[in-house]
Amino acid sequence: MTSPPAHIAPPSSPLLNGVVTQLPPRRRLEQPSAEKERRTGCLVTGAVLGVLVGIMVGIYALPPILRGIYGETKVAADEFYRGDARIIRVQSAGRASEPLGDPSPGTRREDFFVQLSIRSNKTWALVVTDFTLELEGVKDWVKAAEATTNGEPGLNIPLGEEVTVQLHFVVEVPLGSSATLAAEALHLANPRVRFALQ
């Protein structure tokens, strides 16, 4: 018997453009089993739990961590903040002897005031809620409710002029709370500064 000519491929190998090519190796398909299905369920459960834990960390743990890493400029009590073309100093901080309004049902109310002297040598888009008060025994910082500038309602920082700003904070805690509500620090969001009050 004679062998086929060299340019003709044997029947088991495909011929492509006159060149003999190898067939790709065949893969054996595995049949699904109960053990593999259990492993898939574990992977899905682990993925879902990982996403949930990631969300919780992002919401609750990440903000304080980032504040610690990229934190604020810390200013001691009775010191000045000088930076970003601004000079800021806490002049006084105190609490009203009596609440200045009615508390929400089931809470007790305290009113805190912080007085600042501010001079800004560049324009500044500052709003009242940029100021928050950190209180001992209260988890979340309290945003300023209102402000006066040189005794006039509102927050107005004219360019190149020193003004006195008084911030009013309304703090409400549950009636049974034993929080002392001692003011620890005033925080400014832009620029990020922490003014110690004690």
VEXSE-709816 format. One record per residue: x, y, z of N, C-alpha, C in turn; residue in one letter; residue number from 0; chain. Coordinates in steps of 0.05 Angstrom, whole numbers, m for minus. Example, Ala and Ser with C-alpha at 12.3 -4.5 7.8 and 13.67 -1.06 7.14 Angstrom:
BADREN     n.x     n.y     n.z    ca.x    ca.y    ca.z     c.x     c.y     c.z  rest   nr  kette
BADREN     264    m114     156     246     m90     156     264     m66     156     A    0      A
BADREN     257     m45     142     273     m21     143     258       1     157     S    1      A
***
This chain:
BADREN     n.x     n.y     n.z    ca.x    ca.y    ca.z     c.x     c.y     c.z  rest   nr  kette
BADREN      17     m24       0       0       0       0      18      24       0     M    0      A
BADREN      10      44     m15      26      69     m17      16      89       2     T    1      A
BADREN      34     106      13      25     128      31      15     151      15     S    2      A
BADREN      m3     168      27     m14     191      12       8     211       6     P    3      A
BADREN       5     227     m14      25     248     m20      27     267       4     P    4      A
BADREN      50     281       6      57     298      29      37     321      32     A    5      A
BADREN      26     331      10       9     354      13     m19     347      22     H    6      A
BADREN     m26     321      23     m52     313      32     m50     304      61     I    7      A
BADREN     m67     315      78     m66     309     107     m80     283     112     A    8      A
BADREN     m71     269     133     m85     244     141    m113     252     150     P    9      A
BADREN    m132     233     150    m160     240     156    m164     250     185     P   10      A
BADREN    m146     245     204    m151     254     232    m143     282     236     S   11      A
BADREN    m128     295     219    m119     322     222    m132     340     202     S   12      A
BADREN    m144     363     210    m156     381     191    m135     396     174     P   13      A
BADREN    m143     403     151    m125     417     132    m135     446     130     L   14      A
BADREN    m118     465     137    m125     493     136    m105     508     118     L   15      A
BADREN    m114     519      96     m97     533      77     m73     516      69     N   16      A
BADREN     m78     490      65     m57     473      56     m37     465      78     G   17      A
BADREN     m43     473     104     m25     467     126     m40     448     145     V   18      A
BADREN     m26     428     155     m38     410     173     m39     423     201     V   19      A
BADREN     m62     422     214     m65     433     241     m73     412     260     T   20      A
BADREN     m67     415     285     m74     396     305    m102     404     316     Q   21      A
BADREN    m118     384     322    m144     389     335    m139     397     364     L   22      A
BADREN    m155     416     374    m151     423     402    m158     399     420     P   23      A
BADREN    m144     397     442    m149     374     460    m178     375     470     P   24      A
BADREN    m190     353     473    m218     351     482    m218     352     512     R   25      A
BADREN    m237     367     523    m240     369     552    m263     352     560     R   26      A
BADREN    m259     339     582    m280     323     593    m299     340     610     R   27      A
BADREN    m324     341     604    m343     357     619    m350     341     644     L   28      A
BADREN    m348     355     667    m354     342     692    m384     346     698     E   29      A
BADREN    m395     325     709    m423     326     716    m426     340     743     Q   30      A
BADREN    m447     357     746    m451     370     772    m456     349     794     P   31      A
BADREN    m444     355     817    m448     337     839    m458     353     864     S   32      A
BADREN    m468     339     883    m479     352     907    m457     367     922     A   33      A
BADREN    m433     355     922    m410     368     936    m403     395     923     E   34      A
BADREN    m403     396     896    m396     421     882    m418     442     887     K   35      A
BADREN    m443     433     888    m465     452     893    m462     464     920     E   36      A
BADREN    m454     449     940    m450     459     967    m428     480     968     R   37      A
BADREN    m406     475     953    m384     494     952    m393     520     939     R   38      A
BADREN    m409     518     918    m419     542     905    m436     559     924     T   39      A
BADREN    m452     545     940    m469     560     959    m452     574     980     G   40      A
BADREN    m430     561     989    m412     574    1008    m398     599     996     C   41      A
BADREN    m391     597     970    m378     620     957    m397     643     955     L   42      A
BADREN    m422     638     948    m442     659     946    m447     672     973     V   43      A
BADREN    m450     655     993    m455     665    1021    m431     682    1030     T   44      A
BADREN    m407     673    1025    m383     688    1033    m382     715    1018     G   45      A
BADREN    m389     715     993    m389     740     977    m409     760     988     A   46      A
BADREN    m433     750     994    m454     768    1005    m445     779    1032     V   47      A
BADREN    m435     762    1049    m426     771    1076    m403     791    1073     L   48      A
BADREN    m385     787    1054    m362     805    1050    m372     832    1041     G   49      A
BADREN    m392     833    1023    m403     859    1015    m417     873    1038     V   50      A
BADREN    m432     859    1054    m446     871    1077    m426     882    1097     L   51      A
BADREN    m405     867    1103    m385     876    1122    m371     901    1111     V   52      A
BADREN    m365     901    1085    m352     924    1072    m369     949    1074     G   53      A
BADREN    m395     946    1070    m413     969    1072    m413     980    1100     I   54      A
BADREN    m415     962    1120    m415     971    1148    m389     985    1155     M   55      A
BADREN    m366     974    1147    m341     987    1152    m340    1015    1139     V   56      A
BADREN    m350    1016    1114    m349    1042    1100    m366    1063    1113     G   57      A
BADREN    m389    1055    1125    m407    1074    1137    m398    1082    1165     I   58      A
BADREN    m390    1063    1181    m386    1069    1209    m356    1071    1217     Y   59      A
BADREN    m339    1055    1205    m311    1055    1214    m293    1074    1198     A   60      A
BADREN    m299    1077    1172    m281    1092    1155    m280    1122    1161     L   61      A
BADREN    m302    1136    1166    m300    1165    1171    m282    1172    1194     P   62      A
BADREN    m284    1159    1218    m266    1166    1240    m237    1159    1233     P   63      A
BADREN    m233    1137    1218    m205    1130    1211    m193    1151    1192     I   64      A
BADREN    m209    1159    1172    m199    1180    1154    m195    1206    1168     L   65      A
BADREN    m212    1213    1187    m208    1238    1202    m181    1236    1217     R   66      A
BADREN    m175    1212    1227    m150    1208    1242    m125    1210    1223     G   67      A
BADREN    m128    1199    1199    m105    1198    1181    m101    1226    1168     I   68      A
BADREN    m122    1236    1156    m120    1261    1141    m130    1284    1158     Y   69      A
BADREN    m129    1280    1184    m142    1297    1204    m141    1326    1201     G   70      A
BADREN    m149    1338    1222    m152    1367    1224    m126    1379    1236     E   71      A
BADREN    m123    1405    1230    m103    1420    1244    m114    1425    1272     T   72      A
BADREN     m98    1418    1292    m107    1421    1320     m97    1447    1332     K   73      A
BADREN    m115    1462    1343    m109    1487    1356    m116    1485    1385     V   74      A
BADREN     m97    1490    1403    m101    1488    1431    m119    1511    1441     A   75      A
BADREN    m131    1508    1464    m148    1529    1476    m132    1554    1479     A   76      A
BADREN    m144    1577    1473    m133    1604    1474    m110    1609    1454     D   77      A
BADREN    m109    1592    1433     m89    1596    1412    m103    1605    1386     E   78      A
BADREN     m87    1615    1367     m98    1624    1341     m93    1602    1320     F   79      A
BADREN    m112    1601    1301    m106    1586    1276     m98    1606    1255     Y   80      A
BADREN     m74    1602    1244     m64    1619    1222     m58    1601    1199     R   81      A
BADREN     m71    1606    1177     m67    1590    1153     m88    1596    1132     G   82      A
BADREN     m81    1591    1107     m99    1594    1085    m111    1623    1084     D   83      A
BADREN     m93    1642    1091    m100    1671    1090    m122    1678    1110     A   84      A
BADREN    m123    1662    1132    m144    1667    1153    m131    1666    1181     R   85      A
BADREN    m143    1681    1199    m136    1681    1227    m161    1676    1243     I   86      A
BADREN    m162    1655    1258    m186    1648    1274    m178    1642    1302     I   87      A
BADREN    m194    1652    1321    m189    1646    1349    m216    1643    1364     R   88      A
BADREN    m217    1623    1381    m241    1620    1398    m238    1639    1422     V   89      A
BADREN    m257    1658    1424    m256    1677    1446    m269    1666    1472     Q   90      A
BADREN    m291    1652    1468    m305    1641    1492    m324    1619    1483     S   91      A
BADREN    m330    1602    1502    m349    1580    1498    m365    1576    1523     A   92      A
BADREN    m391    1573    1521    m407    1569    1545    m434    1557    1539     G   93      A
BADREN    m449    1553    1560    m475    1541    1559    m496    1560    1571     R   94      A
BADREN    m519    1561    1559    m541    1578    1570    m550    1565    1597     A   95      A
BADREN    m557    1582    1616    m566    1571    1642    m593    1557    1640     S   96      A
BADREN    m609    1565    1622    m636    1553    1617    m638    1547    1587     E   97      A
BADREN    m653    1526    1579    m657    1521    1551    m671    1545    1538     P   98      A
BADREN    m664    1552    1514    m675    1575    1500    m699    1568    1482     L   99      A
BADREN    m708    1544    1485    m732    1535    1469    m742    1509    1480     G  100      A
BADREN    m764    1500    1469    m775    1475    1478    m761    1451    1465     D  101      A
BADREN    m755    1430    1481    m742    1407    1470    m762    1390    1454     P  102      A
BADREN    m751    1372    1437    m768    1352    1424    m779    1333    1445     S  103      A
BADREN    m802    1321    1440    m813    1302    1460    m793    1280    1468     P  104      A
BADREN    m791    1275    1494    m774    1254    1503    m744    1261    1505     G  105      A
BADREN    m738    1287    1502    m710    1296    1503    m707    1319    1523     T  106      A
BADREN    m682    1324    1530    m676    1349    1545    m658    1365    1527     R  107      A
BADREN    m660    1391    1529    m646    1409    1511    m626    1426    1526     R  108      A
BADREN    m603    1430    1513    m582    1449    1523    m574    1466    1500     E  109      A
BADREN    m568    1492    1506    m559    1511    1485    m531    1519    1491     D  110      A
BADREN    m513    1515    1471    m485    1523    1474    m479    1546    1455     F  111      A
BADREN    m460    1563    1464    m451    1585    1447    m420    1585    1446     F  112      A
BADREN    m410    1590    1422    m381    1593    1418    m377    1619    1403     V  113      A
BADREN    m359    1636    1414    m354    1662    1402    m325    1661    1390     Q  114      A
BADREN    m323    1670    1365    m298    1669    1350    m291    1697    1341     L  115      A
BADREN    m265    1702    1338    m256    1725    1322    m244    1714    1296     S  116      A
BADREN    m253    1725    1274    m245    1715    1247    m236    1738    1230     I  117      A
BADREN    m213    1734    1217    m204    1752    1196    m196    1736    1172     R  118      A
BADREN    m208    1741    1149    m201    1727    1125    m192    1746    1103     S  119      A
BADREN    m168    1740    1092    m157    1757    1071    m162    1746    1043     N  120      A
BADREN    m180    1727    1041    m189    1717    1015    m218    1709    1017     K  121      A
BADREN    m232    1708     995    m261    1702     995    m264    1674    1006     T  122      A
BADREN    m287    1670    1020    m291    1646    1035    m321    1639    1034     W  123      A
BADREN    m327    1617    1022    m355    1607    1020    m361    1591    1045     A  124      A
BADREN    m367    1605    1067    m371    1592    1093    m400    1592    1100     L  125      A
BADREN    m410    1569    1110    m438    1567    1119    m438    1558    1148     V  126      A
BADREN    m461    1563    1161    m463    1558    1190    m457    1528    1196     V  127      A
BADREN    m467    1510    1179    m464    1481    1185    m435    1471    1180     T  128      A
BADREN    m417    1489    1172    m389    1481    1170    m377    1479    1199     D  129      A
BADREN    m391    1489    1219    m382    1488    1246    m397    1466    1261     F  130      A
BADREN    m382    1449    1275    m395    1428    1291    m382    1428    1319     T  131      A
BADREN    m398    1420    1339    m389    1420    1366    m386    1391    1376     L  132      A
BADREN    m363    1385    1387    m358    1358    1398    m363    1359    1428     E  133      A
BADREN    m381    1342    1437    m389    1342    1466    m382    1315    1478     L  134      A
BADREN    m373    1316    1503    m368    1292    1518    m394    1277    1523     E  135      A
BADREN    m395    1251    1517    m419    1235    1521    m438    1236    1498     G  136      A
BADREN    m432    1250    1477    m450    1251    1453    m434    1241    1430     V  137      A
BADREN    m444    1219    1416    m429    1206    1395    m424    1224    1371     K  138      A
BADREN    m446    1236    1361    m444    1252    1336    m439    1281    1343     D  139      A
BADREN    m423    1294    1327    m418    1323    1330    m444    1338    1323     W  140      A
BADREN    m448    1360    1336    m473    1375    1333    m467    1399    1314     V  141      A
BADREN    m483    1402    1293    m480    1424    1275    m491    1450    1287     K  142      A
BADREN    m478    1472    1280    m488    1498    1289    m516    1504    1278     A  143      A
BADREN    m533    1514    1295    m561    1520    1287    m563    1548    1274     A  144      A
BADREN    m548    1567    1285    m549    1594    1275    m524    1609    1283     E  145      A
BADREN    m520    1633    1271    m497    1649    1277    m504    1678    1275     A  146      A
BADREN    m488    1695    1289    m489    1724    1286    m461    1734    1280     T  147      A
BADREN    m459    1755    1265    m434    1768    1258    m435    1796    1268     T  148      A
BADREN    m417    1803    1287    m417    1830    1299    m445    1837    1309     N  149      A
BADREN    m459    1817    1320    m486    1822    1332    m509    1821    1312     G  150      A
BADREN    m503    1819    1286    m524    1818    1266    m529    1789    1258     E  151      A
BADREN    m554    1782    1254    m560    1754    1246    m546    1746    1220     P  152      A
BADREN    m537    1721    1219    m524    1711    1195    m494    1709    1198     G  153      A
BADREN    m483    1695    1179    m454    1690    1179    m442    1705    1155     L  154      A
BADREN    m429    1727    1160    m418    1744    1139    m389    1751    1146     N  155      A
BADREN    m371    1741    1130    m342    1746    1135    m332    1765    1113     I  156      A
BADREN    m331    1791    1118    m321    1810    1097    m291    1806    1093     P  157      A
BADREN    m282    1812    1070    m254    1809    1062    m236    1828    1077     L  158      A
BADREN    m216    1818    1091    m196    1834    1103    m205    1849    1128     G  159      A
BADREN    m227    1841    1140    m237    1855    1164    m242    1835    1186     E  160      A
BADREN    m233    1842    1210    m237    1824    1233    m266    1827    1244     E  161      A
BADREN    m279    1804    1247    m307    1804    1257    m309    1785    1281     V  162      A
BADREN    m330    1789    1296    m336    1771    1318    m360    1755    1310     T  163      A
BADREN    m357    1728    1310    m379    1710    1302    m387    1694    1327     V  164      A
BADREN    m413    1693    1332    m423    1677    1354    m440    1655    1342     Q  165      A
BADREN    m433    1630    1349    m447    1606    1339    m465    1595    1361     L  166      A
BADREN    m489    1587    1353    m508    1575    1372    m513    1546    1364     H  167      A
BADREN    m509    1528    1384    m513    1500    1380    m536    1490    1398     F  168      A
BADREN    m555    1476    1387    m577    1464    1402    m571    1434    1405     V  169      A
BADREN    m569    1425    1430    m563    1397    1435    m586    1385    1449     V  170      A
BADREN    m596    1363    1438    m618    1348    1450    m609    1319    1455     E  171      A
BADREN    m613    1310    1480    m607    1282    1487    m631    1270    1500     V  172      A
BADREN    m633    1243    1499    m656    1230    1512    m658    1237    1542     P  173      A
BADREN    m683    1238    1552    m687    1246    1580    m671    1230    1600     L  174      A
BADREN    m668    1204    1595    m654    1187    1614    m624    1187    1611     G  175      A
BADREN    m614    1203    1592    m585    1203    1587    m569    1215    1610     S  176      A
BADREN    m546    1202    1616    m529    1213    1637    m505    1228    1626     S  177      A
BADREN    m507    1235    1600    m485    1250    1587    m480    1277    1601     A  178      A
BADREN    m455    1283    1606    m449    1309    1620    m451    1333    1602     T  179      A
BADREN    m449    1328    1576    m450    1349    1556    m430    1371    1560     L  180      A
BADREN    m405    1363    1566    m384    1383    1568    m373    1387    1540     A  181      A
BADREN    m371    1412    1531    m361    1419    1504    m331    1414    1504     A  182      A
BADREN    m322    1397    1486    m293    1390    1484    m279    1405    1462     E  183      A
BADREN    m292    1407    1438    m278    1420    1416    m298    1431    1395     A  184      A
BADREN    m290    1451    1381    m304    1462    1358    m290    1453    1333     L  185      A
BADREN    m305    1443    1314    m293    1433    1289    m302    1451    1266     H  186      A
BADREN    m283    1458    1249    m289    1473    1225    m283    1455    1201     L  187      A
BADREN    m302    1454    1182    m299    1436    1159    m281    1446    1137     A  188      A
BADREN    m280    1472    1133    m264    1483    1111    m251    1510    1119     N  189      A
BADREN    m226    1510    1125    m206    1489    1126    m212    1471    1150     P  190      A
BADREN    m200    1446    1149    m206    1427    1171    m189    1434    1195     R  191      A
BADREN    m203    1444    1215    m189    1454    1240    m205    1444    1264     V  192      A
BADREN    m191    1436    1285    m204    1429    1310    m194    1448    1331     R  193      A
BADREN    m212    1463    1343    m206    1482    1365    m213    1470    1391     F  194      A
BADREN    m193    1465    1408    m198    1454    1435    m212    1475    1451     A  195      A
BADREN    m232    1467    1467    m247    1486    1483    m241    1482    1513     L  196      A
BADREN    m224    1463    1520    m217    1458    1548    m186    1458    1551     Q  197      A
***
